[in-house]
Amino acid sequence: MTGFLIWLGFAAGLFALLAHRLAFDALGVVLDTRPAAAALAALSILLTAFGLSGSGGSRTFSLRRLIGFASLTIAFITGILTAADFFRTSRSQEVRFSNGNITLAGTLYLPRGGTPPYPAVVITHGANASPRKEGEFYARLFAKNGIAALAYDKRGSGESGGEVEGVTYEELAGDAQAAVRHLAAMSEIDGEKIGFWGVSEGSWVVPIVAAEAKPAFVILVSVTPQSPAEQVRYEVGELVKRAGFDEATATRASDLYAYVSDFERTGTGYEELAAQLRAVSKEKWYGAAEYLPDTLPTFAELTRERWYPAWRQNMDFDARPFWEQVRCPVLLLLGGSDPKIDASKVTEIREALLKKEGADVTIQIYTKGEHGLVEWWLPGRLPPPRFPDGYPEMMADWVLARLGMPNKDK
C-alpha cells in the first residue's frame, strides 16, 4: 500500500508540473490551470509523505524512497512556482467605467514591485461575447513584465452592460477609449504610456480608437486589412479546401458567399440566389462552407434580425484610413495556417502605416499558427494546443523595448 501511495504521489506531481506548464501556454487563455497545479502539488506531497512514512529499509523500499523524494521535489518546486505566480508577479483590483449609459466591468492587473506610475495596456476583444477571462492570460503576462493591464468584460458579456448583438465597431472603440480614460485618471498609471492589445475583431476596432487616442503602442493578433465580408469570403474558401476539396470547389464556395453578401447589402437577387443555394446544398462540400445559409431568409426577414443593422454597417468596414492616422509603434502577429485570415494581406496595413515618416511597424508570421496563434501539434487536433515557440516572450520584449524598460528575465 505504501508503494502504491508513493507512485500515486509521483504521478500527481508530474500532472501538477504539466498543469503548471499549460497555464503559460495556449490552454491558459481559456482555462487557468494554476489552481489545478497547486491542488495536485499538495496532493502529491500528502500521498508521498504518507507513503514514505510507512516504507521499510529493503532495497525495494529504497527505490520507493528514491521515487518518493523525487516526487516531493517535483511537487515542492511546482507548488513554489505556482504560488509565486499567484502572489508575486501581479496584484489585481476590480474596476468599473462607463461609455455613455453603458457600464463596463473588468479587472486591472498591476505589477508587484517597480515604482508607479506604471505603463498600461487595454486588452480588447474578439468577436461575439467575450468576458474578461479571455484576456486575463495576456493581462497577467504584461503585469509580470511591469506593465499594468486591464481585461474587461465586452459589452453584453459578464458583468458589463449593453448587448453584444447589434453593436458597431465604433461603439466598441468607444468602450476601449473609456477604458483608457479610466486608466489615465488613476495615480498608479502613466497616462502617456497606455497601449492596446487586441485579437481578431480588434483588426477593425483597435485602429478606430488608436487613430484618436494616440496610444503608446498597438499589438494585434490574427489581424486582417480586409473588411469583415471579405474576410468571411476568404474563410469560406479555406474551410472548403481544408475539408479536402479542390481549389475550383473552394472558389465556387467563396464566390457564392460573395453573392450572399451582395444580397445582405441590397436585398436584390433573392430568387436567383435562393435557387443557387438549393441547388448546391446537397453537394458534399456544402457543409464545410460554414457561413452559407441552409435556408435563405427574405430581405424583410433578414432586416428584422437583431444583429442585422450592425452587420450591415460593419460588413464593408475599411480600417486602412484609420491605420493611416496611427502614430505609435505597431506589432502585427499572424498565423500562417490561420483559416480565417489571409496572412499575405497584412502588407496592406504595413503600407498604410509606412505613409508616415518614422513609422515603427513589426510583422511576425508564425508558419504553423492558426487563429489566435494556436498550434494544434498533436495528431487529430487533440488538446492541449500550444503557442508558437517564443510568441508570448517576443510580444513582451517588443513592448518593453518600445517603452524603454528593462526585461526582468534578461
Secondary structure, 3 states (H helix, E strand, C coil): CHHHHHHHHHHHHHHHHHHHHHCCCCHHHHCCCHHHHHHHHHHHHHHHHHHHHCCCCCHHHHHHHHHHHHHHHHHHHHHHHHHHHHHCCEEEEEEEEEECCEEEEEEEEEECCCCCCEEEEEECCCCCCCCCHHHHHHHHHHHHCCCEEEEECCCCCCCCCCCCCCCCHHHHHHHHHHHHHHHHCCCCEEEEEEEEEEECCHHHHHHHHHHHHCCCCEEEECCCCCCHHHHHHHHHHHHHHHCCCCHHHHHHHHHHHHHHHHHHHHCCCHHHHHHHHHHHCCCCCHHHCCCCCCCCCCHHHHHCCCCHHHHHHHCCCCCHHHHCCCCCCEEEEEECCCCCCCHHHHHHHHHHHCCCCCCCEEEEEECCCCHHHCECCCHHHCCCCECCCCHHHHHHHHHHHHHCCCCCCC
